[in-house]
Amino acid sequence: MTRVLFIKASPRGTSSASARVAEAYIDALKSKGSVTVDELDVWNANLPPFDGHALEAKYAGLAGQPLSADQQTAWKAIEALGARFQNADQIVIATPMWNFGVPYQMKHLIDLVTQKNVTFTFDENGFGGMLKGKRAVVVAARGLEYVEGTPISEENLDYQKAFLLSWLNFIGISDIQTIRVEKTLFGEEALTASLAAGINEAKALANAG
């Protein structure tokens, strides 16, 4: 049994290029064996705010202080989200690029679960990711084509893939595969070609193990 946490970061539903490619990857996984999918749509998941009681709970925990009842309630919601990451064998993220980064709801999810003893540890030896041994697949859709060595390149303007890869490494995941779906704003022909290439790459990646 392969347990997949499927994070959808686009609000575009069936029009989302990143989601369509990620779904092709998951469908290919299902064709190989038993797969369960825990879908987390960041736009419909009613993510809790990270302020007030949640923020105070974080600092109380870091200081080793007991949590109030309200703080415990807020922290349990964060731990429940974190458990979905801990319980997954693979984390599949389908995200568009917004202003060279990720949508704010995706960033909000990351801010919620990136907590001590939820997805990482911290002691006198430094940080330690808690999600070692898992695979992550990032489907990164972007309207432009990011060509190495040009002003419009990943090294100059891509804070989407770079941010996600840094975060996934921080929480302990080293097996990270990335599928780029580019030129989605270049008209229907370019979009169709990019989707086809992305879907083929997704299927090949799933079938390769």
TIPA-535359 format. One record per atom (N, C-alpha, C): residue in three letters; x, y, z. Coordinates in steps of 0.05 Angstrom, whole numbers, plus 5000, padded with zeros to 4 digits. Last residue first. Example, Ala and Ser with C-alpha at 12.3 -4.5 7.8 and 13.67 -1.06 7.14 Angstrom:
TIPA-535359
REC  aa    u    v    w
REC SER 5257 4955 5142
REC SER 5273 4979 5143
REC SER 5258 5001 5157
REC ALA 5264 4886 5156
REC ALA 5246 4910 5156
REC ALA 5264 4934 5156
//
This chain:
TIPA-535359
REC  aa    u    v    w
REC GLY 5183 5076 4786
REC GLY 5185 5069 4815
REC GLY 5192 5093 4831
REC ALA 5172 5085 4735
REC ALA 5200 5079 4741
REC ALA 5204 5072 4770
REC ASN 5120 5100 4734
REC ASN 5127 5073 4726
REC ASN 5155 5065 4732
REC ALA 5125 5154 4750
REC ALA 5110 5134 4767
REC ALA 5118 5106 4760
REC LEU 5154 5174 4707
REC LEU 5165 5176 4734
REC LEU 5151 5155 4752
REC ALA 5119 5167 4665
REC ALA 5145 5153 4664
REC ALA 5157 5153 4693
REC LYS 5077 5200 4680
REC LYS 5073 5172 4677
REC LYS 5099 5156 4678
REC ALA 5104 5250 4678
REC ALA 5092 5240 4703
REC ALA 5087 5210 4702
REC GLU 5117 5255 4625
REC GLU 5139 5254 4645
REC GLU 5128 5242 4671
REC ASN 5066 5257 4603
REC ASN 5084 5235 4595
REC ASN 5106 5232 4616
REC ILE 5049 5305 4627
REC ILE 5035 5280 4633
REC ILE 5052 5256 4625
REC GLY 5084 5342 4603
REC GLY 5084 5338 4632
REC GLY 5070 5311 4640
REC ALA 5071 5337 4549
REC ALA 5098 5331 4558
REC ALA 5099 5325 4588
REC ALA 5017 5355 4552
REC ALA 5024 5328 4541
REC ALA 5051 5319 4551
REC LEU 5024 5407 4571
REC LEU 5009 5387 4587
REC LEU 5016 5359 4578
REC SER 5053 5430 4529
REC SER 5065 5429 4556
REC SER 5051 5408 4573
REC ALA 5015 5426 4488
REC ALA 5041 5413 4485
REC ALA 5054 5409 4512
REC THR 4974 5458 4508
REC THR 4969 5430 4502
REC THR 4995 5414 4500
REC LEU 5001 5508 4511
REC LEU 4991 5495 4535
REC LEU 4986 5465 4530
REC ALA 5010 5518 4457
REC ALA 5033 5515 4475
REC ALA 5024 5501 4500
REC GLU 4957 5522 4439
REC GLU 4975 5503 4427
REC GLU 4999 5497 4446
REC GLU 4935 5564 4469
REC GLU 4924 5537 4472
REC GLU 4944 5516 4461
REC GLY 4984 5610 4498
REC GLY 4963 5602 4479
REC GLY 4957 5572 4481
REC PHE 5021 5618 4537
REC PHE 5029 5623 4509
REC PHE 5008 5614 4489
REC LEU 5017 5606 4590
REC LEU 5004 5631 4581
REC LEU 5010 5637 4552
REC THR 5048 5562 4600
REC THR 5019 5558 4601
REC THR 5003 5583 4593
REC LYS 5103 5552 4599
REC LYS 5090 5566 4577
REC LYS 5060 5562 4576
REC GLU 5112 5488 4633
REC GLU 5117 5516 4627
REC GLU 5101 5526 4603
REC VAL 5115 5447 4683
REC VAL 5096 5452 4661
REC VAL 5097 5481 4655
REC ARG 5163 5403 4710
REC ARG 5156 5431 4703
REC ARG 5136 5431 4680
REC ILE 5170 5361 4763
REC ILE 5160 5362 4736
REC ILE 5151 5391 4730
REC THR 5217 5333 4806
REC THR 5203 5357 4797
REC THR 5195 5354 4768
REC GLN 5227 5295 4865
REC GLN 5226 5295 4836
REC GLN 5209 5319 4827
REC ILE 5267 5279 4919
REC ILE 5248 5299 4908
REC ILE 5250 5299 4877
REC ASP 5289 5252 4971
REC ASP 5280 5241 4945
REC ASP 5259 5259 4934
REC SER 5294 5279 5019
REC SER 5315 5282 4999
REC SER 5308 5271 4972
REC ILE 5261 5308 5071
REC ILE 5257 5294 5046
REC ILE 5279 5300 5027
REC GLY 5264 5339 5118
REC GLY 5276 5313 5117
REC GLY 5274 5297 5092
REC ILE 5250 5391 5120
REC ILE 5234 5373 5136
REC ILE 5242 5344 5132
REC PHE 5288 5412 5084
REC PHE 5289 5420 5113
REC PHE 5273 5400 5130
REC ASN 5271 5393 5035
REC ASN 5296 5384 5046
REC ASN 5298 5389 5076
REC LEU 5224 5423 5030
REC LEU 5223 5394 5032
REC LEU 5248 5382 5043
REC TRP 5247 5475 5027
REC TRP 5229 5468 5049
REC TRP 5228 5438 5052
REC SER 5275 5473 4979
REC SER 5289 5479 5004
REC SER 5273 5470 5028
REC LEU 5234 5462 4943
REC LEU 5255 5442 4947
REC LEU 5271 5447 4973
REC LEU 5203 5508 4948
REC LEU 5191 5482 4956
REC LEU 5213 5462 4960
REC PHE 5238 5548 4929
REC PHE 5227 5549 4956
REC PHE 5218 5522 4966
REC ALA 5248 5531 4877
REC ALA 5270 5534 4895
REC ALA 5260 5534 4924
REC LYS 5196 5534 4853
REC LYS 5209 5508 4857
REC LYS 5232 5510 4877
REC GLN 5190 5592 4864
REC GLN 5169 5571 4867
REC GLN 5183 5545 4873
REC TYR 5224 5629 4849
REC TYR 5221 5626 4878
REC TYR 5199 5606 4885
REC ASP 5259 5643 4796
REC ASP 5242 5621 4805
REC ASP 5244 5619 4835
REC LEU 5293 5682 4776
REC LEU 5266 5690 4782
REC LEU 5249 5667 4794
REC ASN 5347 5663 4768
REC ASN 5341 5692 4773
REC ASN 5313 5697 4784
REC GLU 5347 5609 4760
REC GLU 5366 5620 4780
REC GLU 5360 5649 4786
REC GLU 5308 5603 4721
REC GLU 5303 5593 4748
REC GLU 5322 5605 4768
REC SER 5300 5663 4682
REC SER 5311 5637 4687
REC SER 5305 5628 4715
REC ILE 5302 5713 4646
REC ILE 5279 5697 4655
REC ILE 5288 5669 4659
REC PRO 5354 5726 4631
REC PRO 5341 5741 4654
REC PRO 5316 5726 4664
REC THR 5389 5663 4621
REC THR 5374 5686 4611
REC THR 5363 5701 4635
REC GLY 5410 5616 4641
REC GLY 5428 5635 4629
REC GLY 5415 5660 4617
REC GLU 5355 5573 4627
REC GLU 5380 5577 4641
REC GLU 5398 5597 4626
REC VAL 5290 5596 4622
REC VAL 5313 5586 4607
REC VAL 5338 5593 4622
REC TYR 5227 5585 4634
REC TYR 5250 5595 4649
REC TYR 5275 5581 4639
REC GLU 5171 5609 4604
REC GLU 5191 5589 4602
REC GLU 5217 5600 4615
REC LEU 5110 5625 4641
REC LEU 5132 5631 4623
REC LEU 5150 5607 4621
REC GLY 5073 5605 4677
REC GLY 5063 5616 4652
REC GLY 5085 5621 4631
REC ARG 5080 5541 4707
REC ARG 5087 5569 4706
REC ARG 5080 5580 4678
REC ALA 5075 5488 4754
REC ALA 5066 5501 4730
REC ALA 5073 5530 4731
REC ALA 5106 5435 4781
REC ALA 5108 5464 4782
REC ALA 5099 5476 4755
REC VAL 5098 5383 4821
REC VAL 5090 5391 4794
REC VAL 5087 5422 4794
REC VAL 5139 5345 4859
REC VAL 5130 5372 4856
REC VAL 5123 5377 4827
REC VAL 5139 5292 4901
REC VAL 5137 5299 4873
REC VAL 5125 5326 4870
REC ALA 5178 5260 4950
REC ALA 5161 5283 4943
REC ALA 5162 5287 4913
REC ARG 5182 5203 4992
REC ARG 5187 5216 4966
REC ARG 5168 5240 4963
REC LYS 5214 5190 5056
REC LYS 5191 5195 5039
REC LYS 5199 5206 5012
REC GLY 5258 5188 5088
REC GLY 5249 5164 5076
REC GLY 5225 5166 5058
REC LYS 5241 5237 5138
REC LYS 5261 5222 5122
REC LYS 5248 5196 5111
REC LEU 5213 5276 5165
REC LEU 5200 5262 5143
REC LEU 5219 5247 5126
REC MET 5237 5309 5202
REC MET 5223 5285 5212
REC MET 5211 5268 5190
REC GLY 5301 5340 5202
REC GLY 5275 5335 5189
REC GLY 5263 5309 5199
REC GLY 5331 5377 5252
REC GLY 5329 5351 5240
REC GLY 5302 5347 5228
REC PHE 5378 5428 5273
REC PHE 5352 5419 5262
REC PHE 5354 5391 5251
REC GLY 5423 5421 5330
REC GLY 5412 5435 5307
REC GLY 5385 5424 5298
REC ASN 5440 5399 5376
REC ASN 5454 5391 5352
REC ASN 5444 5404 5327
REC GLU 5406 5415 5415
REC GLU 5433 5427 5415
REC GLU 5449 5420 5391
REC ASP 5348 5414 5372
REC ASP 5361 5411 5398
REC ASP 5389 5423 5396
REC PHE 5289 5402 5337
REC PHE 5310 5421 5342
REC PHE 5321 5417 5370
REC THR 5254 5370 5283
REC THR 5263 5372 5311
REC THR 5285 5393 5313
REC PHE 5195 5376 5241
REC PHE 5224 5377 5246
REC PHE 5230 5377 5276
REC THR 5141 5371 5240
REC THR 5156 5362 5216
REC THR 5186 5365 5219
REC VAL 5132 5372 5296
REC VAL 5110 5366 5277
REC VAL 5122 5356 5251
REC ASN 5174 5387 5326
REC ASN 5161 5362 5334
REC ASN 5136 5356 5318
REC LYS 5165 5453 5305
REC LYS 5181 5434 5321
REC LYS 5164 5411 5330
REC GLN 5134 5462 5241
REC GLN 5136 5467 5270
REC GLN 5153 5446 5283
REC THR 5104 5471 5190
REC THR 5133 5472 5195
REC THR 5138 5481 5223
REC VAL 5049 5475 5184
REC VAL 5060 5449 5191
REC VAL 5090 5449 5196
REC LEU 5039 5531 5174
REC LEU 5025 5516 5195
REC LEU 5040 5491 5203
REC ASP 5071 5545 5131
REC ASP 5075 5558 5156
REC ASP 5061 5543 5179
REC ILE 5047 5512 5092
REC ILE 5075 5507 5100
REC ILE 5080 5520 5127
REC LEU 4997 5537 5088
REC LEU 4999 5509 5096
REC LEU 5027 5503 5107
REC HIS 5014 5587 5068
REC HIS 5001 5585 5094
REC HIS 5002 5557 5105
REC LYS 5033 5574 5018
REC LYS 5052 5584 5038
REC LYS 5040 5582 5066
REC MET 4984 5561 4996
REC MET 5005 5541 4998
REC MET 5026 5549 5019
REC GLN 4960 5610 4997
REC GLN 4948 5589 5013
REC GLN 4968 5566 5016
REC TYR 4990 5641 4962
REC TYR 4992 5647 4990
REC TYR 4980 5625 5008
REC PRO 5026 5603 4912
REC PRO 5002 5617 4922
REC PRO 5003 5620 4952
REC VAL 5098 5615 4905
REC VAL 5075 5597 4907
REC VAL 5051 5613 4917
REC GLY 5131 5659 4858
REC GLY 5131 5641 4882
REC GLY 5107 5623 4881
REC PHE 5125 5693 4816
REC PHE 5151 5679 4818
REC PHE 5153 5661 4843
REC ASN 5070 5704 4819
REC ASN 5090 5725 4825
REC ASN 5117 5713 4832
REC TRP 5058 5638 4826
REC TRP 5045 5664 4829
REC TRP 5067 5684 4836
REC MET 5055 5578 4793
REC MET 5073 5599 4802
REC MET 5056 5625 4803
REC PRO 5015 5523 4819
REC PRO 5022 5543 4799
REC PRO 5043 5562 4810
REC THR 5026 5456 4841
REC THR 5024 5485 4847
REC THR 5030 5502 4823
REC ALA 5020 5398 4873
REC ALA 5013 5410 4848
REC ALA 5008 5440 4852
REC ILE 5056 5350 4905
REC ILE 5048 5378 4907
REC ILE 5043 5388 4879
REC VAL 5054 5291 4940
REC VAL 5052 5302 4913
REC VAL 5041 5330 4915
REC ILE 5090 5251 4980
REC ILE 5076 5277 4981
REC ILE 5077 5289 4953
REC GLN 5086 5184 5001
REC GLN 5094 5203 4981
REC GLN 5077 5228 4984
REC ASP 5070 5163 5049
REC ASP 5094 5152 5037
REC ASP 5105 5171 5016
REC ALA 5041 5197 5105
REC ALA 5043 5193 5076
REC ALA 5070 5180 5069
REC ASN 5040 5211 5158
REC ASN 5028 5185 5150
REC ASN 5031 5178 5121
REC GLN 5062 5262 5160
REC GLN 5077 5240 5173
REC GLN 5066 5213 5163
REC PHE 5022 5292 5136
REC PHE 5048 5290 5123
REC PHE 5063 5266 5134
REC ARG 4982 5285 5173
REC ARG 4976 5277 5146
REC ARG 5002 5275 5130
REC ALA 5003 5307 5219
REC ALA 5001 5278 5218
REC ALA 4995 5269 5189
REC GLY 4998 5362 5209
REC GLY 5024 5350 5208
REC GLY 5023 5319 5206
REC LEU 4943 5367 5220
REC LEU 4954 5372 5193
REC LEU 4981 5359 5189
REC ALA 4946 5356 5275
REC ALA 4929 5339 5257
REC ALA 4937 5343 5228
REC GLU 4977 5397 5294
REC GLU 4987 5370 5296
REC GLU 4972 5351 5277
REC ILE 4940 5439 5286
REC ILE 4966 5439 5272
REC ILE 4978 5411 5272
REC ALA 4901 5424 5322
REC ALA 4894 5428 5294
REC ALA 4919 5427 5277
REC LYS 4929 5426 5370
REC LYS 4919 5400 5360
REC LYS 4911 5402 5331
REC TRP 4935 5481 5377
REC TRP 4959 5464 5370
REC TRP 4950 5437 5360
REC ALA 4884 5498 5391
REC ALA 4897 5509 5366
REC ALA 4920 5491 5358
REC THR 4877 5470 5439
REC THR 4859 5466 5416
REC THR 4872 5475 5390
REC GLN 4919 5492 5469
REC GLN 4918 5463 5463
REC GLN 4900 5457 5439
REC GLN 4901 5545 5474
REC GLN 4926 5539 5459
REC GLN 4927 5509 5452
REC ASP 4856 5538 5505
REC ASP 4853 5549 5478
REC ASP 4878 5543 5461
REC ALA 4880 5518 5552
REC ALA 4860 5502 5537
REC ALA 4857 5511 5508
REC SER 4951 5532 5551
REC SER 4924 5536 5560
REC SER 4905 5519 5544
REC LEU 5009 5491 5560
REC LEU 4991 5505 5542
REC LEU 4964 5509 5556
REC PRO 5069 5500 5600
REC PRO 5043 5486 5594
REC PRO 5025 5504 5577
REC GLN 5133 5512 5569
REC GLN 5111 5520 5587
REC GLN 5086 5505 5580
REC GLY 5178 5508 5537
REC GLY 5172 5486 5556
REC GLY 5151 5493 5576
REC ALA 5186 5544 5498
REC ALA 5196 5552 5524
REC ALA 5191 5530 5545
REC LEU 5159 5520 5456
REC LEU 5188 5524 5454
REC LEU 5201 5531 5481
REC GLY 5107 5523 5476
REC GLY 5120 5497 5472
REC GLY 5150 5500 5471
REC ALA 5099 5578 5475
REC ALA 5098 5564 5500
REC ALA 5111 5537 5498
REC TYR 5103 5587 5420
REC TYR 5123 5598 5438
REC TYR 5123 5586 5465
REC LYS 5057 5558 5402
REC LYS 5084 5553 5392
REC LYS 5105 5562 5411
REC ALA 5016 5584 5429
REC ALA 5021 5556 5435
REC ALA 5049 5548 5425
REC GLU 5016 5633 5405
REC GLU 5024 5632 5433
REC GLU 5030 5603 5441
REC LEU 4998 5617 5355
REC LEU 5025 5629 5357
REC LEU 5034 5628 5386
REC ALA 4947 5599 5368
REC ALA 4966 5581 5355
REC ALA 4995 5591 5359
REC HIS 4921 5644 5390
REC HIS 4927 5621 5407
REC HIS 4947 5602 5395
REC GLY 4946 5689 5344
REC GLY 4932 5686 5369
REC GLY 4941 5662 5385
REC ASP 4957 5650 5283
REC ASP 4960 5674 5299
REC ASP 4947 5669 5327
REC PHE 4944 5622 5233
REC PHE 4967 5618 5250
REC PHE 4973 5645 5264
REC PRO 4878 5594 5222
REC PRO 4897 5616 5222
REC PRO 4921 5609 5240
REC PRO 4868 5530 5190
REC PRO 4865 5548 5213
REC PRO 4884 5571 5210
REC LEU 4838 5517 5127
REC LEU 4862 5518 5143
REC LEU 4859 5537 5166
REC ASN 4797 5495 5094
REC ASN 4791 5510 5118
REC ASN 4815 5510 5137
REC ALA 4806 5470 5046
REC ALA 4812 5455 5070
REC ALA 4805 5469 5096
REC ASN 4803 5495 4998
REC ASN 4778 5485 5009
REC ASN 4782 5470 5035
REC TRP 4853 5508 4983
REC TRP 4833 5529 4980
REC TRP 4806 5520 4992
REC VAL 4886 5465 4986
REC VAL 4891 5487 5005
REC VAL 4869 5509 5004
REC ASP 4866 5401 4988
REC ASP 4862 5425 4971
REC ASP 4864 5449 4990
REC LEU 4890 5343 4997
REC LEU 4890 5367 5013
REC LEU 4889 5391 4994
REC GLU 4874 5275 4996
REC GLU 4875 5300 4981
REC GLU 4871 5324 4999
REC ASP 4903 5218 5002
REC ASP 4893 5238 5020
REC ASP 4896 5265 5006
REC VAL 4897 5157 4971
REC VAL 4903 5185 4967
REC VAL 4888 5202 4987
REC THR 4928 5094 4966
REC THR 4907 5110 4978
REC THR 4916 5139 4976
REC VAL 4940 5040 4923
REC VAL 4947 5068 4930
REC VAL 4923 5080 4944
REC SER 4967 4980 4899
REC SER 4947 4992 4917
REC SER 4957 5020 4927
REC GLY 4993 4986 4831
REC GLY 4988 4973 4856
REC GLY 4968 4988 4874
REC LYS 4996 5010 4782
REC LYS 5018 4992 4789
REC LYS 5011 4976 4815
REC SER 4956 5046 4776
REC SER 4956 5024 4757
REC SER 4978 5003 4764
REC LYS 4970 5084 4814
REC LYS 4948 5066 4820
REC LYS 4948 5042 4801
REC LEU 5010 5112 4786
REC LEU 5017 5097 4810
REC LEU 4995 5076 4816
REC ALA 4978 5135 4747
REC ALA 4998 5116 4739
REC ALA 5008 5099 4763
REC ASP 4949 5170 4780
REC ASP 4935 5149 4765
REC ASP 4954 5127 4756
REC ILE 4990 5204 4796
REC ILE 4977 5187 4816
REC ILE 4962 5165 4802
REC TYR 5004 5228 4746
REC TYR 5024 5213 4762
REC TYR 5010 5194 4781
REC ALA 4956 5253 4734
REC ALA 4966 5232 4716
REC ALA 4987 5215 4730
REC GLU 4953 5290 4775
REC GLU 4934 5268 4775
REC GLU 4942 5246 4756
REC ALA 4994 5324 4759
REC ALA 4997 5309 4784
REC ALA 4978 5286 4785
REC VAL 4971 5345 4713
REC VAL 4995 5329 4711
REC VAL 5000 5313 4736
REC ARG 4927 5372 4735
REC ARG 4923 5351 4715
REC ARG 4948 5333 4712
REC ALA 4951 5409 4770
REC ALA 4935 5387 4781
REC ALA 4931 5364 4761
REC SER 4976 5443 4734
REC SER 4992 5428 4754
REC SER 4976 5405 4765
REC ALA 4933 5465 4706
REC ALA 4953 5449 4692
REC ALA 4969 5432 4712
REC SER 4866 5470 4723
REC SER 4893 5472 4733
REC SER 4912 5454 4719
REC SER 4814 5463 4710
REC SER 4831 5479 4691
REC SER 4860 5481 4700
REC THR 4789 5438 4751
REC THR 4797 5421 4728
REC THR 4813 5436 4707
REC GLY 4812 5487 4796
REC GLY 4798 5462 4792
REC GLY 4808 5446 4769
REC ARG 4839 5533 4810
REC ARG 4827 5532 4783
REC ARG 4813 5505 4777
REC PRO 4871 5543 4854
REC PRO 4842 5545 4857
REC PRO 4826 5541 4832
REC SER 4926 5501 4869
REC SER 4913 5519 4850
REC SER 4883 5520 4856
REC ALA 4948 5464 4902
REC ALA 4952 5492 4909
REC ALA 4940 5511 4890
REC LYS 4938 5403 4931
REC LYS 4930 5419 4907
REC LYS 4931 5449 4915
REC ILE 4972 5348 4951
REC ILE 4967 5376 4958
REC ILE 4962 5392 4932
REC PHE 4963 5285 4970
REC PHE 4962 5301 4946
REC PHE 4954 5330 4953
REC LEU 4997 5235 4998
REC LEU 4985 5261 5006
REC LEU 4987 5279 4981
REC VAL 4991 5167 4991
REC VAL 4998 5192 4978
REC VAL 4983 5215 4990
REC ARG 5015 5105 5007
REC ARG 4998 5127 5017
REC ARG 5008 5153 5006
REC THR 5013 5042 4980
REC THR 5027 5068 4979
REC THR 5008 5090 4987
REC MET 5017 4976 5000
REC MET 5000 5000 5000
REC MET 5017 5025 5000
//
